[in-house]
Amino acid sequence: MTNKVVNIPFDPMYEKGLARNPNMKSGEYLEGMLTDYVNGGKAKLRAQKSASTRLVTLLTCLQFAFAVYATFLLYYMSPSIDLRTKPDFSWATRIAQQWKEFIIPPHAVSRYQLASNSLVQPEILPPLRPFEVCESEKIDFVQKKSNDVVMIKLKRELYEEVMQFQSKSFGTETLKELMAMKSRWDLRVPNTTPKVTVILNHFKRKTLCSQLDSLLHQTLPFHHVWVLSFGSPNELSLKRIVDSYNHSRISFISSSYDFKYYGRFQMALQTEADLVYILDDDMIPGKKMLQILSHVAGTEKYKNSVLGSIGRILPFRQKDFSFPSYRKFRSKEAGLYLPDPAYDIMVDKIVQVDFLSSSWFLSAELVKTLFIETPFTFMTGEDLHLSYQLQKYRNAGSFVLPIDPKDKDTWGDSEHRLAYVSETTVIFKDIVQVRDDQWWKALSSGYVTQWAAMHPQKIDALFYAHSVEEVKALSPLLEKFKSTVGKKAYIAVSGGHLCPCEAAALALNWPKAVCRERRFKIFDLGVEAISGISNSEVPVLQGVYASMRGLIRVHNPSVVITVDDIDSNVKKALRMALETSKNGSTLVLLPRFSVSKVLWMADLRSTALPNWNRMRISVNIITQNRAQSLTRLLKSLSNAYYLGDEVPISFNMDSKVDEATLRLVKSFDWPHGPKVLKRRIIQGGLIRAVSESWYPSSDDDYGLLLEDDIEVSPYYYLWIKYALLTYHYDPQVSLPELASISLYTPRLVEVVKERPKWNGTEFFKHIHPNTPYLHQLPCSWGAVFFPKQWREFYVYMNMRFTEDAKQNPVQIPKSRTNGWQASWKKFLIDMMYLRGYVSLYPNFPNQQSFSTNHMEPGAHISAKDNVVSHNRSDFEVPLLGEDFRNFLPNGKLPPASKLPSLNLFNQAVSLKGLKAAGAKLRQDVLKCNVIEVVLVDHDTGLPSRCARF
């Protein structure tokens, strides 16, 4: 809307109200003048009627003369007449003017025009100039200053801490340095002048003229100025001021409805300019502000930013782990108001803040971001909402520009006292509470405030639930984390009707007050603020992604945990949030029925948790013609807990496999991963069947080898994963000697000729009867082998394999393995003995295990050439059918340094002692000294050199 006002030279007659009514006919006009003239000398005219007659005659002649003059004038204005030859009639004009002034005095005309205007059109106002309509705020006090020495010290200390952090993190610049940066909008470069629309929002203040005067004298001219009046009681006076400036690029836009604080931003969506400058009515910018703001906005560093002159840094966390009100009195943690003349804090370098106040300068494109989510409230807080949304969805920062204290033209707020003339809404307690709730809501939804940036958090787990049922499913594990000493875990919920915070708190048996406390515990993301009633998946994906990305950045969780059957779009959003984060957090998707089975997750170090999905454990079955045994094994495998992991399974069959086995493996359904069938053309025997059943594809590929007469516990996979994360995937743990994890607990010392019985519970009762232990003996009745040592084993067996066991150069003293024929296990035992490797074994009451051997006839058991008798009770152990955590020392796996270790003969020996015994033989593939062992290249398994242990 453009208002144009034609300036009319000032005429004293206007002061008297003289103006001719345009609707009045000329005869009426003259008659009125005559009447006025006659009335002016009433007594005299009554006595001289002849004088009046003469006057009427003269006026009639004058009218006739004017008519003749007008006729000639119209003729010569015709397009057919050559104006260059037009005669001069100015003499007629001069004569008519002289007669008019002689007959009718000017004062009579003035009085008549004033009377006619007042009677016919009282609403028409005379044209005005700014000095006639402008008003100003009365400022009869000096700038407020604090005399609180303690608070001045605290506030300045906090400001210095903020500036030091920002200077180290991304750099801060003075005004001079900013103006020296290369910019897209540089007045020194031709054709780089931006179009800037300035929006002034006015309600009651008397500062409009001061703002317009400043804008009209900017070193960078504005493109448009829009003066907004929404529901203002001063609408008419504001319009008069705009009209008085009579500027084609200054427009007045009004509405009887009060659009409050968001209306000006809604108007900004309509601009076609490059940049938008939105000002509160108490901001009088210096004359260089448009140039400074545009230049900074055009730099590569700050192009994706909102710039301003006043900002606030939100509260910091207190010692009790709560956050104070941003208006808390005498509190350092309440944050900062920048600049703050009350505490002598001036901004001499650009500073990032949590939100800007009173003025905002940004690209027109960025304004749209304000309306992605429904605001917390429309009554206040548009400043915080803008900065929050810009960071959340555009990764854009909010910055207060520095000033030159000696040059007021560089100030965005040249008269700061105006802020105190008419206090803003922050003085009202209920508004302060609303704004406190708003910024806490933002921080709880992933807003990375300056406190969060300066004080990175580290938690173990961040749970996410999209529904109340998901909260209930995750609650056992969440409570385990929260009850474990030294662990931190929070939960985020979708909010709204999907999962209200209060309902989630009730499901967790927490008080509803946790949803209102300014303390980290539960985060209501308010996904409905963006999704609303939409049936599209995009708002949900966008809302969850943006909020969770921020929360992950703030709290740096080792893992983000949710249920595996969560909404697919939410799952995508969580994955995206984690992929874009740089802290290495891992998404854990747990089947609901498995949540209560992995409470040991809370016992893992935060450094191990991110490796949750890293390992890949494959099941490799060696089978041939025991279909009934294989059926039992497959049933036990199907009944186990796999925690949603992908677990490939392979069937390794020799050439003489029977039909029943072939049909069984073909029809077997394995929902946990790919199924692979492998069959040899030429019979290879057990040594080849086992050793060639698996080869690692990476350093995170682990092979579980199972013969078909094995049966496993439902908890076997949990044991493997728990042990791997505790002893192998924790960067703080060093146990390079660990080569495999056994599922089985032996009852005999099998390498000794007499094969004496052995009970680990009795043996370790002085430590803990159920402590796991390290053993130099590898297990062939259910064990997971590590990739590096398995490659090593392949090379070793290739270099040492002989058909005749007596030709094997490795002879372990007093070991019956020296005479074993055609045994893959014999070569693995030799290698582990020579190099000091060990296996981890479980040790539970009654020797309950994660696997058992049913001792059914095969290549070794009941074989014709095997003279050793096998008593089933010595090998068949009970399977563990309950949560094994209850048996472990203190309910969890002990530290690696507390694990006891045994040599091949079940004697307690330190890990260093095991290496010493192997080195003493000097029978490895490389001839090393008695204080050295062979080191290998773990990528190839090839021996490289000898090294001291």
GIQUIJO-V428827 format. One record per residue. N is the residue number from 1. RES is the residue in one small letter. PHI is phi in radians with two decimals (999 if undefined). Layout:
{{N,RES,PHI} {N,RES,PHI}}
This chain:
{{1,m,999} {2,t,-1.97} {3,n,-1.96} {4,k,-1.96} {5,v,-2.13} {6,v,-1.47} {7,n,-1.33} {8,i,-1.94} {9,p,-0.96} {10,f,-1.19} {11,d,-2.29} {12,p,-1.00} {13,m,-1.12} {14,y,-1.15} {15,e,-1.10} {16,k,-1.54} {17,g,1.49} {18,l,-1.36} {19,a,-2.85} {20,r,-1.46} {21,n,-1.26} {22,p,-1.13} {23,n,-1.48} {24,m,-1.54} {25,k,-1.23} {26,s,-1.09} {27,g,-1.11} {28,e,-1.11} {29,y,-1.12} {30,l,-1.14} {31,e,-1.11} {32,g,-1.12} {33,m,-1.10} {34,l,-1.10} {35,t,-1.03} {36,d,-1.10} {37,y,-1.12} {38,v,-1.11} {39,n,-1.08} {40,g,-1.15} {41,g,-2.25} {42,k,-0.94} {43,a,-1.18} {44,k,-1.21} {45,l,-1.27} {46,r,-1.07} {47,a,-1.51} {48,q,-2.21} {49,k,-1.10} {50,s,-1.12} {51,a,-1.12} {52,s,-1.11} {53,t,-1.10} {54,r,-1.15} {55,l,-1.12} {56,v,-1.11} {57,t,-1.10} {58,l,-1.08} {59,l,-1.16} {60,t,-1.11} {61,c,-1.11} {62,l,-1.10} {63,q,-1.10} {64,f,-1.10} {65,a,-1.07} {66,f,-1.10} {67,a,-1.11} {68,v,-1.11} {69,y,-1.05} {70,a,-1.15} {71,t,-1.10} {72,f,-1.10} {73,l,-1.10} {74,l,-1.12} {75,y,-1.09} {76,y,-1.33} {77,m,-1.52} {78,s,-1.12} {79,p,-1.05} {80,s,-1.39} {81,i,-1.69} {82,d,-1.33} {83,l,-1.16} {84,r,-1.16} {85,t,-1.85} {86,k,-1.12} {87,p,-1.25} {88,d,-1.58} {89,f,-1.89} {90,s,-1.09} {91,w,-1.08} {92,a,-1.17} {93,t,-1.11} {94,r,-1.12} {95,i,-1.13} {96,a,-1.08} {97,q,-1.13} {98,q,-1.11} {99,w,-1.11} {100,k,-1.07} {101,e,-1.23} {102,f,-1.26} {103,i,-1.42} {104,i,-2.11} {105,p,-1.09} {106,p,-1.03} {107,h,-1.14} {108,a,-1.21} {109,v,-1.08} {110,s,-1.10} {111,r,-1.16} {112,y,-1.19} {113,q,-1.11} {114,l,-1.10} {115,a,-1.15} {116,s,-1.18} {117,n,-1.17} {118,s,-1.19} {119,l,-1.50} {120,v,-1.74} {121,q,-2.34} {122,p,-1.24} {123,e,-1.41} {124,i,-1.39} {125,l,-1.72} {126,p,-1.22} {127,p,-1.00} {128,l,-2.12} {129,r,-1.94} {130,p,-0.91} {131,f,-1.18} {132,e,-1.48} {133,v,-2.05} {134,c,-1.24} {135,e,-2.22} {136,s,-2.53} {137,e,-1.33} {138,k,-1.53} {139,i,-2.08} {140,d,-1.93} {141,f,-2.51} {142,v,-1.45} {143,q,-1.00} {144,k,-1.12} {145,k,-2.31} {146,s,-1.56} {147,n,-1.95} {148,d,-1.47} {149,v,-1.07} {150,v,-1.13} {151,m,-1.21} {152,i,-1.05} {153,k,-1.14} {154,l,-1.13} {155,k,-1.16} {156,r,-1.18} {157,e,-1.08} {158,l,-1.13} {159,y,-1.07} {160,e,-1.16} {161,e,-1.09} {162,v,-1.09} {163,m,-1.17} {164,q,-1.13} {165,f,-1.11} {166,q,-1.17} {167,s,-1.11} {168,k,-1.34} {169,s,-1.34} {170,f,-2.46} {171,g,1.50} {172,t,-2.21} {173,e,-2.20} {174,t,-1.33} {175,l,-1.08} {176,k,-1.09} {177,e,-1.18} {178,l,-1.11} {179,m,-1.25} {180,a,-1.55} {181,m,-1.27} {182,k,-1.17} {183,s,-2.40} {184,r,-1.18} {185,w,-1.93} {186,d,-2.13} {187,l,-1.12} {188,r,-1.35} {189,v,-1.88} {190,p,-1.06} {191,n,1.06} {192,t,-2.19} {193,t,-1.50} {194,p,-1.42} {195,k,-1.61} {196,v,-2.11} {197,t,-1.71} {198,v,-1.80} {199,i,-2.03} {200,l,-1.92} {201,n,-1.86} {202,h,-2.19} {203,f,-2.28} {204,k,-2.19} {205,r,-1.15} {206,k,-1.97} {207,t,-2.04} {208,l,-1.05} {209,c,-1.12} {210,s,-1.09} {211,q,-1.17} {212,l,-1.13} {213,d,-1.08} {214,s,-1.13} {215,l,-1.17} {216,l,-1.24} {217,h,-1.99} {218,q,-1.20} {219,t,-1.23} {220,l,-2.01} {221,p,-1.10} {222,f,-1.37} {223,h,-1.51} {224,h,-2.58} {225,v,-2.16} {226,w,-1.94} {227,v,-1.69} {228,l,-1.83} {229,s,-2.36} {230,f,-1.92} {231,g,1.15} {232,s,-1.45} {233,p,-1.24} {234,n,-1.80} {235,e,-0.98} {236,l,-1.14} {237,s,-1.20} {238,l,-1.13} {239,k,-1.14} {240,r,-1.07} {241,i,-1.15} {242,v,-1.07} {243,d,-1.08} {244,s,-1.15} {245,y,-1.33} {246,n,0.84} {247,h,-2.02} {248,s,-1.15} {249,r,-1.83} {250,i,-1.96} {251,s,-2.11} {252,f,-1.97} {253,i,-2.23} {254,s,-2.34} {255,s,-2.71} {256,s,-1.27} {257,y,-1.53} {258,d,-1.55} {259,f,-1.40} {260,k,0.95} {261,y,-1.36} {262,y,-1.56} {263,g,-1.05} {264,r,-1.14} {265,f,-1.29} {266,q,-1.13} {267,m,-1.15} {268,a,-1.08} {269,l,-1.13} {270,q,-1.53} {271,t,-1.28} {272,e,-1.82} {273,a,-1.37} {274,d,-1.36} {275,l,-2.35} {276,v,-2.22} {277,y,-2.15} {278,i,-1.86} {279,l,-2.18} {280,d,-1.23} {281,d,-1.36} {282,d,-1.83} {283,m,-1.85} {284,i,-1.94} {285,p,-1.25} {286,g,-1.16} {287,k,-1.26} {288,k,-1.82} {289,m,-1.13} {290,l,-1.09} {291,q,-1.16} {292,i,-1.13} {293,l,-1.07} {294,s,-1.12} {295,h,-1.08} {296,v,-1.14} {297,a,-1.13} {298,g,-1.59} {299,t,-1.39} {300,e,-1.11} {301,k,-1.25} {302,y,-2.02} {303,k,-1.16} {304,n,-1.76} {305,s,-2.51} {306,v,-1.96} {307,l,-1.97} {308,g,-2.83} {309,s,-2.02} {310,i,-2.36} {311,g,-2.64} {312,r,-2.40} {313,i,-1.79} {314,l,-1.23} {315,p,-1.01} {316,f,-1.76} {317,r,-1.28} {318,q,-1.54} {319,k,-1.12} {320,d,-1.52} {321,f,1.23} {322,s,-1.82} {323,f,-1.97} {324,p,-1.42} {325,s,-1.16} {326,y,-1.25} {327,r,-1.94} {328,k,-1.10} {329,f,-1.37} {330,r,0.95} {331,s,-2.34} {332,k,-1.16} {333,e,-1.26} {334,a,-1.24} {335,g,1.73} {336,l,-2.30} {337,y,-1.95} {338,l,-2.21} {339,p,-1.27} {340,d,-2.28} {341,p,-1.02} {342,a,-1.06} {343,y,-1.99} {344,d,0.99} {345,i,-1.81} {346,m,-1.91} {347,v,-1.65} {348,d,-1.80} {349,k,-2.36} {350,i,-1.02} {351,v,-2.33} {352,q,-1.44} {353,v,-2.15} {354,d,-1.48} {355,f,-2.84} {356,l,-1.74} {357,s,-2.26} {358,s,1.32} {359,s,-2.68} {360,w,-2.47} {361,f,-2.18} {362,l,-2.76} {363,s,-1.22} {364,a,-1.03} {365,e,-1.14} {366,l,-1.25} {367,v,-1.04} {368,k,-1.01} {369,t,-1.08} {370,l,-1.01} {371,f,-1.89} {372,i,-1.17} {373,e,-1.89} {374,t,-1.17} {375,p,-1.05} {376,f,-0.99} {377,t,-2.75} {378,f,-1.64} {379,m,-1.37} {380,t,-2.92} {381,g,1.44} {382,e,-1.15} {383,d,-1.15} {384,l,-1.17} {385,h,-1.08} {386,l,-1.10} {387,s,-1.14} {388,y,-1.11} {389,q,-1.18} {390,l,-1.11} {391,q,-1.23} {392,k,-1.17} {393,y,-1.91} {394,r,-2.17} {395,n,0.95} {396,a,-1.79} {397,g,-1.72} {398,s,-2.04} {399,f,-2.30} {400,v,-1.68} {401,l,-1.38} {402,p,-1.33} {403,i,-2.23} {404,d,-1.73} {405,p,-1.06} {406,k,-1.62} {407,d,-2.21} {408,k,-1.19} {409,d,-1.21} {410,t,-1.66} {411,w,-1.54} {412,g,-1.43} {413,d,-2.34} {414,s,-1.29} {415,e,-2.37} {416,h,-1.12} {417,r,-1.08} {418,l,-1.01} {419,a,-1.12} {420,y,-1.78} {421,v,-1.15} {422,s,-2.34} {423,e,-0.95} {424,t,-1.45} {425,t,-1.16} {426,v,-1.17} {427,i,-1.33} {428,f,-1.56} {429,k,-1.05} {430,d,-1.17} {431,i,-1.23} {432,v,-1.04} {433,q,-1.13} {434,v,-1.08} {435,r,-1.22} {436,d,-1.08} {437,d,-1.09} {438,q,-1.19} {439,w,-1.24} {440,w,-1.19} {441,k,-1.05} {442,a,-1.13} {443,l,-1.10} {444,s,-1.34} {445,s,-1.93} {446,g,1.76} {447,y,-1.35} {448,v,-1.54} {449,t,-1.36} {450,q,-1.13} {451,w,-1.06} {452,a,-1.11} {453,a,-1.20} {454,m,-1.39} {455,h,-2.24} {456,p,-1.04} {457,q,-1.59} {458,k,-2.48} {459,i,-2.08} {460,d,-1.43} {461,a,-2.56} {462,l,-2.12} {463,f,-1.56} {464,y,-2.31} {465,a,-2.29} {466,h,-1.67} {467,s,-2.55} {468,v,-1.15} {469,e,-1.10} {470,e,-1.22} {471,v,-1.04} {472,k,-1.10} {473,a,-1.15} {474,l,-1.52} {475,s,-1.01} {476,p,-1.05} {477,l,-1.26} {478,l,-1.06} {479,e,-1.14} {480,k,-1.13} {481,f,-1.08} {482,k,-1.20} {483,s,-1.59} {484,t,-1.52} {485,v,-1.04} {486,g,1.50} {487,k,-1.82} {488,k,-2.23} {489,a,-2.62} {490,y,-2.19} {491,i,-2.26} {492,a,-1.92} {493,v,-2.16} {494,s,-1.20} {495,g,1.41} {496,g,1.09} {497,h,-1.29} {498,l,-1.19} {499,c,-2.75} {500,p,-1.05} {501,c,-1.03} {502,e,-1.11} {503,a,-1.17} {504,a,-1.14} {505,a,-1.08} {506,l,-1.11} {507,a,-1.14} {508,l,-1.65} {509,n,1.07} {510,w,-1.82} {511,p,-1.20} {512,k,-1.10} {513,a,-1.08} {514,v,-1.10} {515,c,-1.36} {516,r,-1.94} {517,e,-1.18} {518,r,-1.55} {519,r,-2.62} {520,f,-1.18} {521,k,-2.82} {522,i,-2.37} {523,f,-2.04} {524,d,-1.65} {525,l,-1.36} {526,g,0.99} {527,v,-1.01} {528,e,-1.13} {529,a,-1.08} {530,i,-1.89} {531,s,-1.41} {532,g,0.98} {533,i,-1.75} {534,s,-1.14} {535,n,-1.63} {536,s,-1.39} {537,e,-1.43} {538,v,-1.10} {539,p,-1.05} {540,v,-1.11} {541,l,-1.06} {542,q,-1.16} {543,g,-1.14} {544,v,-1.16} {545,y,-1.05} {546,a,-1.14} {547,s,-1.21} {548,m,-1.19} {549,r,-1.06} {550,g,-1.16} {551,l,-1.10} {552,i,-1.13} {553,r,-1.19} {554,v,-1.29} {555,h,-1.78} {556,n,0.88} {557,p,-1.27} {558,s,-1.21} {559,v,-2.42} {560,v,-1.92} {561,i,-2.01} {562,t,-2.64} {563,v,-1.46} {564,d,-1.34} {565,d,-1.77} {566,i,-1.13} {567,d,-0.82} {568,s,-1.07} {569,n,-1.22} {570,v,-1.14} {571,k,-1.07} {572,k,-1.09} {573,a,-1.09} {574,l,-1.13} {575,r,-1.11} {576,m,-1.09} {577,a,-1.07} {578,l,-1.31} {579,e,-1.15} {580,t,-1.48} {581,s,-1.37} {582,k,-1.96} {583,n,-1.76} {584,g,1.35} {585,s,-1.16} {586,t,-2.13} {587,l,-1.51} {588,v,-1.99} {589,l,-1.87} {590,l,-1.89} {591,p,-1.06} {592,r,-1.01} {593,f,-1.29} {594,s,-1.66} {595,v,-1.00} {596,s,-1.25} {597,k,-1.59} {598,v,-2.06} {599,l,-1.11} {600,w,-1.13} {601,m,-1.00} {602,a,-1.19} {603,d,-1.57} {604,l,-1.33} {605,r,-1.17} {606,s,-1.11} {607,t,-1.35} {608,a,-1.58} {609,l,-0.98} {610,p,-1.07} {611,n,-1.59} {612,w,-0.94} {613,n,-1.67} {614,r,-1.33} {615,m,-1.37} {616,r,-2.25} {617,i,-1.82} {618,s,-1.86} {619,v,-1.72} {620,n,-2.15} {621,i,-1.79} {622,i,-1.80} {623,t,-2.53} {624,q,-2.61} {625,n,-2.51} {626,r,-2.12} {627,a,-1.07} {628,q,-1.17} {629,s,-1.12} {630,l,-1.10} {631,t,-1.04} {632,r,-1.09} {633,l,-1.09} {634,l,-1.13} {635,k,-1.12} {636,s,-1.18} {637,l,-1.14} {638,s,-1.17} {639,n,-1.56} {640,a,-1.48} {641,y,-1.65} {642,y,-2.03} {643,l,1.04} {644,g,1.39} {645,d,-1.29} {646,e,-1.47} {647,v,-2.22} {648,p,-1.18} {649,i,-2.29} {650,s,-2.28} {651,f,-1.97} {652,n,-1.92} {653,m,-2.00} {654,d,-1.35} {655,s,-1.15} {656,k,-1.65} {657,v,-1.05} {658,d,-1.56} {659,e,-1.13} {660,a,-1.07} {661,t,-1.16} {662,l,-1.06} {663,r,-1.15} {664,l,-1.13} {665,v,-1.21} {666,k,-1.18} {667,s,-1.48} {668,f,-1.18} {669,d,-1.73} {670,w,-2.14} {671,p,-1.40} {672,h,-1.65} {673,g,2.90} {674,p,-1.19} {675,k,-2.00} {676,v,-2.17} {677,l,-1.94} {678,k,-2.24} {679,r,-2.34} {680,r,-1.38} {681,i,-1.43} {682,i,-1.95} {683,q,-0.98} {684,g,-1.88} {685,g,1.51} {686,l,-1.15} {687,i,-1.09} {688,r,-1.39} {689,a,-1.02} {690,v,-1.38} {691,s,-1.13} {692,e,-1.71} {693,s,-1.30} {694,w,-2.70} {695,y,-2.50} {696,p,-1.19} {697,s,-1.65} {698,s,-2.75} {699,d,-1.31} {700,d,-1.95} {701,d,-1.78} {702,y,-2.09} {703,g,-1.96} {704,l,-1.63} {705,l,-1.80} {706,l,-2.34} {707,e,-1.42} {708,d,-1.25} {709,d,-1.66} {710,i,-1.62} {711,e,-2.31} {712,v,-2.03} {713,s,-1.43} {714,p,-1.03} {715,y,-1.72} {716,y,-1.07} {717,y,-1.19} {718,l,-1.11} {719,w,-1.09} {720,i,-1.10} {721,k,-1.18} {722,y,-1.05} {723,a,-1.15} {724,l,-1.07} {725,l,-1.18} {726,t,-1.38} {727,y,-1.90} {728,h,-2.12} {729,y,-1.86} {730,d,-1.77} {731,p,-1.03} {732,q,-1.50} {733,v,-1.96} {734,s,-2.11} {735,l,-2.47} {736,p,-1.18} {737,e,-1.32} {738,l,-1.29} {739,a,-1.98} {740,s,-2.86} {741,i,-2.21} {742,s,-1.54} {743,l,-1.62} {744,y,-1.93} {745,t,-1.94} {746,p,-1.27} {747,r,-1.89} {748,l,-2.25} {749,v,-1.60} {750,e,-1.35} {751,v,-1.57} {752,v,-1.69} {753,k,-0.95} {754,e,-1.33} {755,r,0.86} {756,p,-1.19} {757,k,-1.25} {758,w,-2.56} {759,n,-2.27} {760,g,-1.11} {761,t,-1.07} {762,e,-1.25} {763,f,-1.11} {764,f,-1.85} {765,k,-1.13} {766,h,-1.27} {767,i,-1.66} {768,h,-2.93} {769,p,-1.05} {770,n,-2.06} {771,t,-1.25} {772,p,-1.13} {773,y,-2.55} {774,l,-1.76} {775,h,-2.38} {776,q,-1.32} {777,l,-1.59} {778,p,-1.29} {779,c,-1.80} {780,s,-1.88} {781,w,-1.99} {782,g,1.96} {783,a,-2.69} {784,v,-1.80} {785,f,-1.85} {786,f,-1.47} {787,p,-1.12} {788,k,-1.13} {789,q,-1.27} {790,w,-1.26} {791,r,-1.09} {792,e,-1.07} {793,f,-1.11} {794,y,-0.99} {795,v,-1.15} {796,y,-1.08} {797,m,-1.14} {798,n,-1.10} {799,m,-1.41} {800,r,-2.04} {801,f,-1.19} {802,t,-2.45} {803,e,-1.23} {804,d,-1.73} {805,a,-1.08} {806,k,-1.19} {807,q,-1.47} {808,n,-1.21} {809,p,-1.23} {810,v,-1.57} {811,q,-2.25} {812,i,-1.39} {813,p,-0.94} {814,k,1.13} {815,s,-1.85} {816,r,-1.27} {817,t,-1.22} {818,n,-1.07} {819,g,-1.81} {820,w,-1.20} {821,q,-1.86} {822,a,0.85} {823,s,-2.10} {824,w,-1.10} {825,k,-1.15} {826,k,-1.04} {827,f,-1.22} {828,l,-1.20} {829,i,-1.06} {830,d,-1.03} {831,m,-1.10} {832,m,-1.13} {833,y,-1.20} {834,l,-1.17} {835,r,-1.95} {836,g,1.31} {837,y,-1.46} {838,v,-2.43} {839,s,-2.05} {840,l,-1.62} {841,y,-2.08} {842,p,-1.36} {843,n,-2.70} {844,f,-2.07} {845,p,-0.94} {846,n,1.03} {847,q,0.97} {848,q,-1.05} {849,s,-2.39} {850,f,-1.61} {851,s,-2.65} {852,t,-2.48} {853,n,-1.92} {854,h,-1.51} {855,m,0.93} {856,e,-1.57} {857,p,-0.96} {858,g,-2.88} {859,a,-1.14} {860,h,-2.00} {861,i,-1.17} {862,s,1.11} {863,a,-1.25} {864,k,-1.11} {865,d,-1.58} {866,n,-1.77} {867,v,-1.52} {868,v,-1.45} {869,s,-1.44} {870,h,-2.22} {871,n,-1.53} {872,r,-0.99} {873,s,-1.14} {874,d,-1.39} {875,f,-2.14} {876,e,-1.47} {877,v,-2.03} {878,p,-1.22} {879,l,-1.49} {880,l,-1.26} {881,g,-1.99} {882,e,-2.47} {883,d,-1.04} {884,f,-1.29} {885,r,-1.01} {886,n,-1.11} {887,f,-1.62} {888,l,-1.26} {889,p,-1.03} {890,n,1.03} {891,g,1.31} {892,k,-2.72} {893,l,-1.13} {894,p,-1.24} {895,p,-1.02} {896,a,-1.01} {897,s,-1.21} {898,k,-1.71} {899,l,-1.33} {900,p,-1.27} {901,s,-2.24} {902,l,-2.12} {903,n,-1.49} {904,l,-1.03} {905,f,-1.82} {906,n,1.10} {907,q,-1.84} {908,a,-1.21} {909,v,-2.49} {910,s,-1.21} {911,l,-1.07} {912,k,-1.19} {913,g,-1.14} {914,l,-1.12} {915,k,-1.17} {916,a,-1.12} {917,a,-1.15} {918,g,-1.21} {919,a,-1.15} {920,k,-1.08} {921,l,-1.19} {922,r,0.93} {923,q,-2.09} {924,d,-1.32} {925,v,-1.19} {926,l,-1.95} {927,k,-1.43} {928,c,-1.90} {929,n,-1.26} {930,v,-1.24} {931,i,-1.93} {932,e,-2.28} {933,v,-2.21} {934,v,-1.38} {935,l,-1.77} {936,v,-2.18} {937,d,-1.44} {938,h,-1.27} {939,d,-1.29} {940,t,-1.99} {941,g,1.46} {942,l,-1.36} {943,p,-1.16} {944,s,-2.00} {945,r,-2.90} {946,c,-1.66} {947,a,-2.53} {948,r,-1.22} {949,f,-1.87}}
